[in-house]
Amino acid sequence: MKNIFNVAFLVIINLIISVAIPFAFEHYSWLSESESILFGVLIWILLTATESLYKINEDTETEKKSLVLWNIENEFDTRLSNIREAHRKILANRRDLPDLFQNFFDDRVSALEKLIIEAANSNELHLERSHVVSFSVLLGSFKGSSDDIIRAVHLFEDNEWFFGSIARGYFYQIFELIKSKKIKSVKRLLLYNNDSELQDPRSIKIMKYHTFTNGYSYKAMNVDEFKSLVRDFRLDVARDFGIYGNKYMYMSEINRADSLAGYWKKDNAEIGTYVSFFDSCWNSPGAMTIKDIDSMPKTTMPLDSLFEVIP
């Protein structure tokens, strides 16, 4: 209805202009009557043609945008198309307003839209509870290049998390990639608050494993010295972090056996800064290995024994 009104309005405007201008020319004797009629017809044709071309161009651009919007190039586009079709069915089957089904999915799509836009604009992916789903994709990015090194920070006060089911699953997957040489090495910076944490049987097992297993190494560092370097580099470290090659970085906020919270980053410049920071910690005088563990007989420590329950 709106389009019909717009067309009628433009036709009327064109007629008024096509009559008014020739009439003025004839009034001042600039054109004869026959010439003014012909001039009016030409004006009407010109205006109509211009508006028609503009409308055609506008429709073409709209069609192009529509094609780009719904062009299916990958699996994600296919899912969006399926969601759109299913949502139309929900709208068609509404029983009342507001509709429970419509409101439920509109809220979910709105939240997903916000999450995707924020991740696209900030290169950060915020997660809660567990990020098991994304971890297999992360590990798939390792190809055995010289940059495929995992640099990880672990607080001994989080040992309960380290030996929990979530962290254990990660550790086994990483171990397999170490064996296949897709990951060159794992460097773990172990942070302690006091010397008693270094004597914790779980802490000793972690350090022994990183000492006696090919591809793994560790340095122990006091938390206060670590935080001092954090301030020197002017970094924002909520709790700890892990750097996966030169591709991704995970910033941890909560580490519990039953719960995780944090976010992923993939900005190359920021990852480079944290790699430099980690290496500075690793090479600082405050980072060390434990002599009592270094002096132990060099024996292979199976991965299963790392996660054996301590009596």
HELIX and SHEET records of a PDB file:
HELIX    1   1 LYS A    2  HIS A   27  1                                  26    
HELIX    2   2 GLU A   33  TRP A   70  1                                  38    
HELIX    3   3 GLU A   75  ALA A   92  1                                  18    
HELIX    4   4 LEU A  100  SER A  122  1                                  23    
HELIX    5   5 VAL A  132  LEU A  139  1                                   8    
HELIX    6   6 PHE A  156  ASP A  158  5                                   3    
HELIX    7   7 ASN A  159  PHE A  162  1                                   4    
HELIX    8   8 SER A  165  LYS A  179  1                                  15    
HELIX    9   9 ASP A  195  LEU A  198  1                                   4    
HELIX   10  10 PRO A  201  PHE A  212  1                                  12    
HELIX   11  11 VAL A  223  PHE A  233  1                                  11    
HELIX   12  12 ASN A  268  TRP A  282  1                                  15    
HELIX   13  13 LYS A  291  ASP A  294  1                                   4    
HELIX   14  14 LEU A  303  LEU A  306  1                                   4    
SHEET    1   A 7 GLU A 124  ARG A 129  0                                        
SHEET    2   A 7 SER A 259  LYS A 265 -1                                        
SHEET    3   A 7 TYR A 248  ARG A 256 -1                                        
SHEET    4   A 7 ASP A 240  TYR A 244 -1                                        
SHEET    5   A 7 ILE A 149  LEU A 155 -1                                        
SHEET    6   A 7 SER A 185  TYR A 192  1                                        
SHEET    7   A 7 TYR A 216  ASN A 222  1                                        
END                                                                             
